[in-house]
């Protein structure tokens, strides 16, 4: 009979995007460490696969499932039949299906069942009967809401996989670090002076801080002699350039100039990231960099994990909406966060994490700016079990 203690060939199913894959790395490391010689294969989407070379897995299978909204329309079921056969040929001993609580694990469970994978584990809201051999009755959101990292660690602990170091994992490639350091020197960034990375883009409109407010915050930081580096993808070029124009102070744009490995290296070098709640937030946390997270109240599970951070939002009655576009139109959860709050949060984190660089700011720069900074883990009415101990 199949047994988790002897399962050495494990399929980890995480069909989401970059940030979701990164937040699953502690659980995948726990699986790997709990049985000698265990091999981990990640089954993920095209989007999630982009970060796979930097996470602790042994192999990768790319699959864009038809039950996620980002997948292109299917003509027929041929891709699913081909994937079932590919998984069957790999002869996996077990599959762990990682989902957020709003996702149904059963389509993935059925895929693994059809591939004859003998052990299948997931959270599930309803009785999965034979589709899952091991499952946890999902307590979210009715009983509690956990951080996404904690949720997945709890899942694998159910089959005996735990570890002491619950930090996220992302490899910083030495060649990428060297390239980024050279690039920063080339564009005039002085690494012995305070500097920050600002990432103003996000896929979902509901998670975007207003660009005019980004410009004001960036201007204030520059006036305090803090160097500003912008990042983003090619489609975000126009957004970043409009912010830089409105900022009307010197800044550097590395938009569309970095690979994911180089962006990871940049975030590892940087004293601080200021960003909407999107993939780079989790990348920064995975390499130990402090984060100012402009956090639209769409989902409380995805705050920065395990690093000093400030999570900024304006509380609203419609919080935890899970919507890509603000259903109330006003977007108050982010629009009412003042740029001065962003600057204060950045200065506090710079002083805490880089005191020798922060001294270059002069005497008590925080005396210039003292608005309120909110934190959803204390200000939002969530049960205490939702607050992971590793969050600052």
C-alpha positions in Angstrom: 0.0 0.0 0.0 1.3 3.5 -0.9 2.8 5.4 2.1 4.0 9.0 2.3 7.0 8.0 4.4 8.4 6.0 1.4 7.2 8.3 -1.4 10.3 9.7 -3.1 8.9 11.0 -6.4 6.5 13.8 -5.6 4.5 16.0 -7.9 3.7 19.5 -6.5 0.8 21.1 -8.4 0.7 24.9 -8.2 -1.1 26.2 -11.3 -1.0 29.9 -10.5 1.6 32.7 -11.1 5.0 33.8 -9.9 4.0 35.0 -6.4 2.0 31.9 -5.7 4.9 29.6 -6.6 7.3 31.6 -4.4 4.9 31.4 -1.5 4.8 27.6 -1.9 8.6 27.2 -1.6 8.7 26.6 2.1 6.2 23.7 1.8 8.1 22.2 -1.1 11.3 22.4 0.9 9.6 20.7 3.8 8.5 17.9 1.4 12.0 17.5 0.0 13.7 17.5 3.5 11.4 15.0 5.2 12.4 11.9 3.2 16.0 11.2 2.1 16.4 11.1 -1.7 13.0 12.6 -2.3 12.6 14.3 -5.7 10.2 17.3 -6.3 8.6 18.1 -9.6 6.7 21.3 -10.0 3.6 21.3 -12.3 2.7 24.9 -12.9 1.4 27.4 -15.5 3.5 29.2 -18.1 3.4 32.2 -15.9 4.6 30.3 -12.8 7.2 28.4 -14.8 9.1 31.7 -15.4 10.4 31.7 -11.8 10.9 27.9 -11.6 14.7 28.0 -12.4 15.2 30.0 -9.2 13.1 27.8 -6.8 14.1 24.6 -5.0 12.6 21.9 -7.3 14.3 19.1 -9.3 12.1 19.2 -12.4 9.4 21.3 -14.1 6.3 20.5 -16.1 4.4 23.4 -17.7 0.6 23.1 -18.0 -2.0 25.8 -18.5 -5.1 24.3 -17.1 -8.6 25.1 -18.6 -10.0 25.7 -15.1 -8.0 28.9 -14.5 -9.3 32.1 -16.2 -5.9 33.0 -17.7 -5.9 30.0 -20.0 -6.6 30.4 -23.7 -9.9 28.7 -24.9 -9.6 25.0 -25.7 -10.6 23.5 -29.0 -10.8 20.0 -27.4 -9.5 18.0 -24.4 -6.3 16.8 -26.2 -4.0 18.9 -23.9 -5.5 17.3 -20.8 -5.2 13.8 -22.3 -1.6 14.4 -23.2 -0.9 15.8 -19.7 -2.5 12.8 -18.0 -0.3 10.5 -20.1 2.9 12.5 -19.3 2.2 12.4 -15.6 1.4 8.6 -15.8 4.8 8.0 -17.6 6.6 9.9 -14.8 5.4 7.3 -12.3 4.9 9.8 -9.4 4.5 8.3 -5.9 2.4 11.2 -4.7 0.9 14.5 -5.7 0.3 17.6 -3.5 -2.2 20.1 -4.9 -1.6 23.6 -3.6 -4.5 26.1 -3.9 -5.8 29.3 -2.4 -9.0 28.7 -0.5 -11.1 30.2 -3.2 -9.9 27.6 -5.7 -11.3 24.1 -6.1 -8.6 21.4 -6.0 -10.7 18.7 -7.5 -9.9 19.3 -11.2 -6.2 18.9 -10.4 -7.0 15.9 -8.2 -8.9 14.3 -11.1 -5.9 14.9 -13.4 -3.6 13.1 -10.9 -6.2 10.3 -10.3 -6.4 9.7 -14.0 -2.6 9.6 -14.2 -2.6 6.8 -11.5 -0.7 8.8 -8.9 -1.4 6.7 -5.8 -1.3 9.4 -3.1 -3.1 12.7 -3.6 -3.2 15.5 -1.0 -5.0 18.9 -0.9 -7.2 21.2 1.1 -10.9 20.7 0.1 -14.2 22.2 1.2 -16.2 19.2 0.3 -15.7 15.4 0.5 -13.5 14.5 -2.4 -14.2 10.8 -2.0 -11.7 8.8 -4.1 -10.1 11.8 -5.9 -8.0 12.6 -2.8 -6.4 9.9 -0.6 -5.4 12.5 2.0 -7.2 15.8 2.6 -7.8 18.6 5.1 -11.3 20.0 5.5 -10.6 23.6 4.4 -11.3 25.9 7.4 -11.0 29.1 5.3 -12.5 31.5 5.1 -15.3 30.5 7.6 -13.1 29.6 10.6 -9.8 31.4 9.9 -7.7 33.0 7.3 -4.1 32.1 7.2 -1.2 33.6 5.3 -0.7 31.6 2.0 2.7 30.3 3.2 1.3 29.1 6.5 -1.7 27.4 4.6 0.7 25.3 2.5 3.0 24.5 5.4 0.0 23.2 7.3 -1.0 21.1 4.3 2.3 19.2 4.0 2.6 18.9 7.8 -0.6 16.7 7.5 1.6 14.0 5.9 4.6 14.5 8.2 6.6 17.1 6.3 7.8 20.0 8.5 10.9 22.2 8.8 12.3 24.8 11.2 13.3 27.4 8.5 9.9 28.6 7.1 11.4 31.4 4.9 10.6 31.5 1.2 13.4 30.5 -1.2 14.7 32.2 -4.3 18.2 31.6 -5.7 20.3 34.7 -6.5 22.5 33.7 -9.4 26.1 35.2 -9.0 26.3 36.2 -12.7 23.0 38.0 -12.4 24.1 39.8 -9.3 27.3 40.9 -11.0 25.4 42.1 -14.1 23.0 44.1 -11.9 25.8 45.7 -9.9 27.5 46.7 -13.1 24.2 48.1 -14.5 23.5 50.1 -11.3 27.0 51.6 -11.6 26.4 52.4 -15.2 23.2 54.3 -14.6 24.7 56.3 -11.7 23.4 54.6 -8.6 25.8 55.0 -5.7 25.4 51.8 -3.6 26.9 53.4 -0.5 24.1 56.0 -0.4 20.4 55.3 0.4 18.3 54.0 -2.6 15.0 52.2 -3.1 13.4 50.2 -5.9 9.8 51.2 -6.9 7.7 48.8 -8.8 4.4 50.6 -9.7 2.8 48.0 -11.9 0.4 45.2 -11.2 -1.7 42.9 -13.5 -5.0 43.6 -11.8 -6.2 47.3 -11.9 -7.6 46.8 -8.3 -4.0 46.3 -7.0 -2.5 49.5 -8.6 -1.7 52.5 -6.4 -2.5 55.7 -8.4 0.5 56.7 -10.5 0.2 60.4 -9.5 0.6 59.4 -5.9 3.6 57.2 -6.7 5.1 60.3 -8.4 4.6 62.4 -5.3 6.1 59.7 -3.0 9.1 59.3 -5.3 9.6 63.0 -5.5 9.6 63.3 -1.7 12.1 60.5 -1.4 14.4 62.1 -4.0 14.2 65.4 -2.1 15.5 63.5 0.9 18.5 62.4 -1.2 17.2 58.9 -1.6 18.0 57.5 -5.0 15.0 56.0 -6.9 15.1 53.0 -9.3 12.0 52.0 -11.2 11.3 48.5 -12.4 8.6 46.9 -14.6 7.8 45.0 -17.7 7.7 46.3 -21.2 3.9 47.0 -21.1 4.5 49.1 -18.0 7.0 51.4 -19.8 4.5 54.2 -20.3 3.3 54.0 -16.7 6.8 54.4 -15.4 7.7 57.2 -17.7 4.5 59.1 -16.8 5.4 58.7 -13.1 9.0 59.9 -13.7 7.7 62.9 -15.6 5.3 63.9 -12.8 8.1 63.2 -10.3 10.2 65.9 -11.9 13.3 64.7 -10.1 16.3 62.5 -11.1 15.5 58.8 -11.2 16.6 55.6 -13.0 14.4 53.3 -15.0 15.3 49.6 -15.5 12.0 48.8 -17.0 12.3 45.9 -19.6 16.1 45.8 -18.9 16.1 42.8 -16.4 15.5 39.1 -16.7 13.7 37.5 -13.7 17.0 36.3 -12.4 18.4 39.9 -12.6 15.3 41.4 -11.0 15.8 38.9 -8.2 19.4 40.0 -7.9 18.4 43.6 -7.9 15.9 43.1 -5.1 18.5 41.1 -3.1 20.9 44.1 -3.4 18.3 46.8 -2.8 17.8 48.2 0.8 14.1 48.4 0.2 11.2 47.7 -2.3 8.1 49.9 -2.6 5.5 48.1 -4.6 1.9 47.3 -5.2 1.0 43.8 -4.0 2.3 41.8 -6.8 5.1 39.2 -7.7 8.1 41.4 -6.8 6.8 41.8 -3.2 7.2 38.0 -2.8 10.5 38.0 -4.7 11.9 40.7 -2.3 10.7 38.8 0.7 12.2 35.6 -0.5 15.7 37.2 -0.7 15.3 39.0 2.6 14.6 42.6 1.5 12.3 44.9 3.4 9.1 45.9 1.7 6.6 48.7 1.6 3.5 47.0 0.3 0.7 49.1 -1.1 -1.9 46.5 -0.3 -5.3 46.6 -2.0 -7.7 44.9 0.3 -8.6 42.2 -2.2 -7.1 39.2 -0.3 -5.5 39.2 3.2 -3.3 36.1 2.6 -0.5 37.6 0.5 1.3 40.1 2.7 5.2 40.0 2.8 6.4 36.9 4.6 9.3 36.9 7.1 10.9 40.3 6.4 10.5 43.8 7.9 7.6 45.4 6.1 4.9 48.1 6.2 1.6 47.2 4.7 -0.3 50.3 3.6 -4.0 50.4 2.9 -7.2 52.4 3.8 -9.8 50.2 5.4 -13.1 50.0 3.6 -16.4 48.1 4.1 -15.9 46.2 0.8 -12.5 44.8 1.9 -11.6 41.2 0.9 -13.4 41.5 -2.4 -11.1 39.2 -4.5 -11.9 41.4 -7.6 -9.4 42.4 -10.3 -11.3 45.6 -10.9 -12.7 47.6 -8.0 -16.5 46.8 -7.9 -17.2 50.0 -6.1 -15.3 52.1 -8.7 -13.8 54.4 -6.0 -10.7 52.3 -5.2 -10.6 53.9 -1.8 -8.5 51.0 -0.2 -5.5 52.4 -2.2 -6.5 55.8 -3.4 -6.9 57.1 0.1 -3.3 56.1 1.1 -1.4 59.3 1.1 2.1 59.5 -0.4 3.4 60.9 2.9 2.5 57.5 4.5 4.5 55.7 1.8 7.5 58.0 2.5 7.3 57.5 6.2 7.1 53.8 5.9 10.1 53.8 3.6 12.2 55.9 5.9 11.4 53.8 8.9 12.4 50.6 7.1 15.6 52.2 5.7 16.6 53.3 9.1 15.9 49.9 10.6 17.6 47.8 7.9 20.4 50.1 6.7 21.3 52.4 9.6 24.7 53.3 8.1 23.1 54.4 4.8 20.2 56.1 6.5 22.6 58.3 8.4 23.2 60.0 5.1 19.7 61.4 5.3 20.6 63.8 8.0 19.1 64.5 11.4 15.7 62.7 12.0 14.2 62.8 8.5 11.1 61.2 10.1 10.4 64.5 11.9 9.4 65.9 8.5 6.6 63.3 7.9 4.4 61.7 10.5 1.1 60.3 9.1 -0.5 57.0 10.2 0.7 53.8 8.7 -1.8 50.9 8.7 -1.2 47.2 8.9 -4.0 44.8 7.8 -2.8 42.1 10.2 -3.6 44.3 13.1 -6.1 46.8 11.7 -8.4 44.3 9.8 -10.9 42.2 11.7 -9.2 38.9 11.1 -9.0 36.0 13.6 -5.6 35.9 15.4 -4.9 32.5 13.8 -4.6 34.3 10.5 -1.5 36.1 11.7 1.7 34.1 11.0 4.4 34.5 13.6 7.1 35.1 11.0 5.4 38.3 9.8 6.6 41.6 11.1 
